[in-house]
Amino acid sequence: MSDAATTGVAAAPGDAAPKGAGPFSHFERLVAWRYLRSRRKETVVSVIAIISFLGIMLGVATLIVVMAVMNGFRAELLTRILGVNGHLIVQPVDMPLNDFDAVAKRIEGVTGVKLAMPMVQGQVLVSGTSGAGTGAIVRGVRAEDLARLDLVSRNIRDGSMVNFAAGEGLVIGTRMAQNLGLSVGDMITLVAPEGDITPFGTTPRVKSYPVAATFEIGMSEYDSSVIYMPLEEAQLYFNAEGLVQSIELFVDNPDAVDTLRPAVEAAAQRPILLSDWRQRNSTFFSALQVERNVMFMILTMIVLVASLNIISGLVMLVKDKGHDIAILRTMGATSGAIMRIFLMTGAAIGIAGTIAGLVLGVVICWNVESIRQFFSWLSGTTLFNPELYFLSQLPAKMELGETVSVVVMTLTLSFLATLFPAWRASRLDPVKALRYD
């Protein structure tokens, strides 16, 4: 007995439509559901439907996870970069910054500026007790300014800021300490290429300092290469007595630095050159944005392929159910009803796959770091090496608007994929279908 005969719906020509037989009625939903159920003779159609469902689910989950991870990368990197680097950098013009104390105090009084930090910066070669050496960046800052730099001062892993405040030690990153075999109290040796001038030429300046504390901000580039030195000692070490190279400003809203430029220039009361964090990191963040957009386009192809599977599955289903469609038409079903039946059949696959993919993607995003650790343990290798990816943990940050756009896009593609097979089913001639059955 055919599927149409089992629906129990029969109407003589000219009779009034049965109650509840309007668009998307119980009858149409029942037939659509029957066509989704697996039958022995419809194994191929069922397999295609399952593949379509899995493809959409994996496509949606992959899109959500990849976009969340890339958003997490950008957010974490932005937080750490802006946490240790100034949002606005003041540099001198025409004359050196020998009045940096007064300038910093005036600028810090500008509404929206949290911290004005005078800085002396230079590159050195460092070595520790293990004899290993590496390059590093020395930042000479005032102790009170470093204490207000929350990303560093609140992430001290060993030691304290007391010796640093007394000018008797340096603060280094934990990864640098591990690489050089150092701990709090050990001596770290700094070698500056621009050193002392002697009758025999310029000789590198070599000096050792005790390690006062170690910090860990979770970004390997800083944890392994940045050293904080008391400002007065840095001025002596880099032959910049009474001077600083720049004043780094930390503001309440980094995205609104342009609005602060006139007030900062006025407060400086001297010629200055201002640059902001966007100018200094424009190439880096532009590359992240381009990579994010390209990944979205590539991964959308997974959803598109799954949608094409819906088309092939429904076309085969229409061909297989040609006899049933003809019977339904002779029993009074309109072409619109047939079209809605197959629309619901295909849409059910798309909606179910999208919901399953959304749930799977959210679960993975919530547990992405645990999943990374599990696969690292399973494979015996380090997945997401901090030395290569800057961050010590795999971040994931879901954005509501982005997730909604992925869901809407998938549902739209799934709906569009059902239109042609449904239209083809509605145009089937019942006379020809029954004649050549």
C-alpha positions in Angstrom: 0.0 0.0 0.0 1.4 3.4 -0.9 2.2 6.2 1.6 -0.6 8.3 0.2 -3.2 5.6 0.8 -2.2 5.4 4.5 -2.9 9.0 5.2 -6.6 8.3 5.3 -7.4 11.5 3.3 -9.9 11.1 0.4 -11.9 13.8 -1.2 -14.2 13.6 -4.2 -13.8 16.3 -6.9 -15.9 19.2 -6.0 -16.2 18.3 -2.3 -15.3 21.0 0.3 -11.8 20.7 1.6 -11.6 18.7 4.8 -11.2 20.6 8.0 -7.6 21.3 8.8 -6.4 20.7 5.2 -5.2 24.2 4.6 -1.5 25.3 4.0 1.0 23.5 6.3 -1.9 21.5 7.8 -1.6 18.3 9.8 -2.0 16.3 6.6 0.9 18.0 4.9 3.1 17.7 7.9 2.2 14.0 8.3 3.1 13.2 4.7 6.4 15.2 5.0 7.3 13.3 8.1 6.6 9.9 6.4 8.9 10.9 3.6 11.7 11.6 6.1 11.4 8.2 7.8 13.7 5.5 6.6 12.2 2.7 4.4 14.0 -0.4 3.2 13.5 0.4 -0.4 14.5 4.1 0.1 17.9 3.4 1.7 19.8 5.7 -0.8 17.4 8.6 -0.1 17.7 8.1 3.6 21.5 8.0 3.5 21.6 11.2 1.5 19.3 12.9 4.0 21.6 11.7 6.9 24.7 13.0 5.0 23.0 16.3 4.4 22.0 16.6 8.1 25.6 15.7 9.2 27.1 18.1 6.7 25.0 21.0 7.8 25.6 20.2 11.5 29.4 20.0 11.0 29.4 23.1 8.8 27.5 25.2 11.3 29.6 23.9 14.2 32.8 24.5 12.4 31.8 28.1 11.4 30.8 28.9 14.9 33.9 27.4 16.5 36.4 28.9 14.0 34.8 32.4 14.2 34.8 32.2 18.0 38.4 31.2 18.2 39.5 34.0 15.8 37.4 36.5 17.8 39.0 35.1 21.0 42.5 35.5 19.4 41.8 39.1 18.5 40.3 40.0 21.9 43.0 38.4 23.9 45.8 39.8 21.8 44.2 43.2 21.9 43.8 43.1 25.7 47.4 42.1 26.2 48.9 44.4 23.7 46.9 47.4 25.1 47.6 46.2 28.6 51.4 46.7 28.4 51.7 49.2 25.5 50.5 52.7 25.6 47.3 53.6 23.7 48.8 57.0 22.8 52.6 57.6 22.6 54.0 61.0 23.1 57.4 61.6 21.5 59.5 64.8 21.5 59.9 67.1 18.5 62.9 69.5 18.2 64.1 69.1 21.7 64.5 66.0 24.1 62.0 65.2 26.8 64.0 66.6 29.7 60.8 68.0 31.4 59.0 64.6 31.3 57.8 64.8 34.9 55.9 68.1 34.4 54.6 67.0 30.9 53.4 63.7 32.2 51.6 65.3 35.2 49.8 67.8 33.0 48.7 65.2 30.5 47.5 62.8 33.2 45.1 65.6 34.3 43.3 65.4 30.9 39.9 63.8 31.3 40.0 60.2 29.9 43.7 59.6 30.5 44.3 57.0 33.3 48.1 56.9 33.3 51.0 58.9 31.7 54.1 56.7 31.9 57.6 58.2 31.0 59.7 55.5 29.5 63.3 54.7 28.4 63.5 51.7 26.2 66.4 49.8 24.6 67.4 46.4 23.3 69.9 44.2 25.1 71.4 40.8 25.2 70.6 38.9 28.4 72.1 35.8 30.0 71.5 33.9 33.2 72.9 31.2 35.4 72.6 28.6 32.7 74.8 30.5 30.4 72.2 30.8 27.7 71.6 34.1 26.1 68.7 35.8 24.3 67.6 39.2 23.1 65.3 41.3 25.2 63.7 44.7 25.4 64.4 46.8 28.6 61.7 49.3 29.6 62.7 51.8 32.2 59.7 53.0 34.1 58.9 54.5 37.5 57.9 52.1 40.2 54.6 53.8 40.9 53.7 53.6 37.2 54.5 49.9 37.0 52.3 49.3 40.0 49.4 51.0 38.1 50.0 48.8 35.1 47.5 46.2 36.2 48.3 43.5 33.6 51.8 43.3 35.0 51.4 44.2 38.7 48.4 41.9 39.2 50.2 39.0 37.5 53.4 38.8 39.6 54.1 35.0 39.9 57.2 35.2 42.2 58.9 37.8 44.3 57.5 41.3 44.9 57.7 44.9 43.7 59.5 46.1 46.9 63.0 45.7 45.6 62.0 47.2 42.2 60.6 50.2 44.0 63.8 50.6 45.9 65.7 50.5 42.6 67.5 47.3 43.4 66.2 44.7 41.0 64.5 44.0 37.7 61.1 42.5 36.9 61.2 39.9 34.1 58.7 37.5 32.4 58.3 33.9 33.7 59.1 32.4 30.3 62.4 34.4 30.2 63.2 33.2 33.7 62.6 29.6 32.6 64.7 29.9 29.5 67.6 31.5 31.4 67.3 29.2 34.4 66.6 32.2 36.7 64.6 32.6 39.9 64.0 35.5 42.2 67.3 36.7 43.7 69.5 35.4 40.9 71.6 37.7 38.9 70.7 38.5 35.3 73.4 40.0 33.0 72.5 42.7 30.5 74.8 43.6 27.5 73.9 46.8 25.6 75.6 47.3 22.2 75.7 51.1 22.7 77.9 51.2 25.8 80.8 53.2 27.1 83.0 55.4 24.9 86.7 54.7 25.4 89.9 55.7 23.6 89.7 52.4 21.8 86.1 53.0 20.7 82.7 52.2 22.0 82.6 49.0 24.1 79.4 47.2 25.0 78.1 47.9 28.4 77.8 44.8 30.6 76.0 45.0 34.0 74.3 42.4 36.3 71.1 43.0 38.3 69.2 40.8 40.7 65.8 39.5 39.7 63.2 41.2 41.9 60.0 39.5 40.6 58.6 37.6 37.7 55.3 38.3 35.9 53.2 36.2 33.5 50.6 38.0 31.3 49.9 34.9 29.1 51.4 36.3 25.9 54.7 34.6 25.2 56.1 37.5 23.2 56.1 39.6 26.3 56.7 36.9 28.9 59.9 35.9 27.2 61.4 39.2 26.0 60.4 42.2 28.2 62.3 43.4 31.2 61.2 46.2 33.5 63.9 48.4 35.0 63.6 51.3 37.4 63.6 54.5 35.4 66.6 56.2 37.0 68.7 53.0 36.5 67.6 52.7 32.9 68.6 56.3 32.2 72.1 55.6 33.5 72.4 52.3 31.7 71.4 53.7 28.3 73.3 57.0 28.7 70.1 59.1 28.9 70.5 60.9 32.2 67.5 63.2 32.9 65.8 62.2 29.7 63.1 59.8 28.5 62.4 58.7 24.9 58.6 58.8 25.2 55.6 59.1 27.4 53.0 56.3 27.0 49.4 57.2 27.8 46.8 54.7 28.9 43.2 55.9 28.4 39.8 54.8 29.5 38.5 54.0 26.0 41.3 53.0 23.5 38.8 53.2 20.6 38.3 56.9 21.3 42.0 58.0 21.2 41.3 60.4 18.3 39.0 62.6 20.5 41.8 63.0 23.1 44.5 64.2 20.7 43.7 67.9 20.9 43.5 67.9 24.7 46.8 66.0 25.0 48.6 68.3 22.6 47.3 71.3 24.5 48.3 69.8 27.9 51.9 69.0 26.7 52.6 72.8 26.2 55.4 71.9 23.8 55.8 70.4 20.3 55.1 66.7 20.4 54.4 63.8 18.0 51.4 61.6 18.8 50.9 58.1 17.5 48.2 55.6 18.7 48.0 51.8 19.1 46.0 51.4 15.8 48.8 53.0 13.8 51.5 50.9 15.5 49.6 47.6 15.1 47.6 48.3 11.9 49.3 45.6 9.8 48.9 42.9 12.5 45.2 43.5 13.1 44.4 44.0 9.4 46.0 40.6 8.8 43.8 39.1 11.5 40.7 40.6 9.9 41.5 39.4 6.4 42.2 35.9 7.7 38.9 35.9 9.6 36.9 36.9 6.5 38.7 34.4 4.3 38.1 31.6 6.7 34.4 32.5 6.9 34.1 32.3 3.1 36.0 29.0 2.9 34.0 27.3 5.7 30.7 28.5 4.2 31.4 26.1 1.3 30.8 23.2 3.8 27.3 24.5 4.4 26.8 25.0 0.6 27.9 21.5 -0.2 25.5 20.1 2.5 22.7 22.2 0.9 23.4 20.7 -2.5 23.1 17.3 -0.9 19.5 18.3 0.2 18.8 19.1 -3.5 20.0 15.7 -4.7 18.2 13.9 -1.9 14.9 15.6 -2.6 15.2 15.1 -6.4 15.7 11.4 -5.8 12.8 11.4 -3.4 10.5 13.1 -5.9 11.5 10.6 -8.5 10.9 7.7 -6.1 7.6 9.1 -4.9 6.2 10.0 -8.3 3.4 7.3 -8.0 2.4 8.6 -4.5 2.4 12.2 -5.7 0.0 11.2 -8.5 -2.3 9.5 -6.1 -2.3 12.5 -3.8 -3.2 14.8 -6.7 -6.1 12.5 -7.8 -7.3 12.5 -4.2 -7.6 16.3 -4.2 -4.2 17.5 -3.1 -3.3 20.7 -4.9 0.1 21.4 -6.5 0.7 24.0 -3.7 0.2 21.2 -1.1 2.7 19.0 -2.9 5.2 21.8 -3.0 4.7 22.6 0.7 5.2 18.9 1.6 8.6 18.7 0.0 9.5 22.1 1.3 8.9 20.9 4.8 10.8 17.7 4.1 13.9 19.5 3.0 13.5 22.3 5.5 13.3 19.8 8.3 16.8 18.5 7.4 18.2 22.0 7.3 16.6 23.2 10.5 17.5 20.0 12.5 21.1 20.2 11.1 21.4 23.9 12.0 20.1 23.4 15.6 22.4 20.4 16.1 25.3 22.4 14.7 24.5 25.3 16.9 24.5 23.2 20.1 27.6 21.3 19.1 29.4 24.6 18.3 28.5 26.2 21.6 29.5 23.1 23.6 32.9 23.1 21.8 33.5 26.8 22.3 32.7 26.5 26.1 35.2 23.6 26.4 37.8 24.4 23.7 40.8 24.6 26.0 39.9 21.3 27.7 39.5 19.7 24.2 42.9 21.0 23.2 44.5 19.6 26.3 42.8 16.2 25.7 44.1 16.0 22.1 47.5 17.1 23.2 47.6 14.3 25.8 46.2 11.8 23.3 48.7 12.7 20.6 51.6 13.3 22.9 52.4 16.6 21.1 51.9 20.2 22.0 48.9 21.5 20.1 48.7 25.3 19.9 52.3 26.0 20.9 52.5 29.3 22.8 55.9 30.0 21.2 54.2 30.1 17.8 50.7 31.5 18.7 51.7 34.1 21.4 49.0 33.0 23.8 49.3 30.3 26.4 45.7 29.1 26.1 43.3 28.6 23.2 40.7 31.4 23.4 37.2 31.3 22.2 34.8 34.3 22.2 31.3 33.9 20.7 29.6 37.0 19.4 25.8 36.9 19.3 25.4 38.8 16.1 27.9 36.6 14.3 26.3 33.4 15.6 22.9 34.6 14.5 24.2 35.4 11.0 25.6 31.9 10.7 22.3 30.4 11.7 20.3 32.7 9.4 22.7 32.0 6.5 22.4 28.2 6.9 18.6 28.3 7.2 18.4 30.5 4.1 20.7 28.2 2.0 18.7 25.1 3.2 15.4 26.7 2.3 16.7 27.8 -1.2 18.0 24.2 -1.7 14.4 22.8 -1.3 12.7 25.2 -3.8 13.7 23.4 -7.1 12.8 19.8 -6.0 9.6 21.0 -4.4 8.6 23.0 -7.5 9.5 19.9 -9.6 7.3 17.7 -7.4 4.4 20.2 -7.7 4.6 20.2 -11.5 4.5 16.4 -11.8 1.7 15.3 -14.2 -0.4 12.6 -12.3 -1.7 11.1 -15.5 1.8 10.5 -16.8 3.1 9.3 -13.4 0.3 6.7 -13.1 0.5 5.7 -16.8 4.2 4.9 -16.7 4.4 3.6 -13.2 
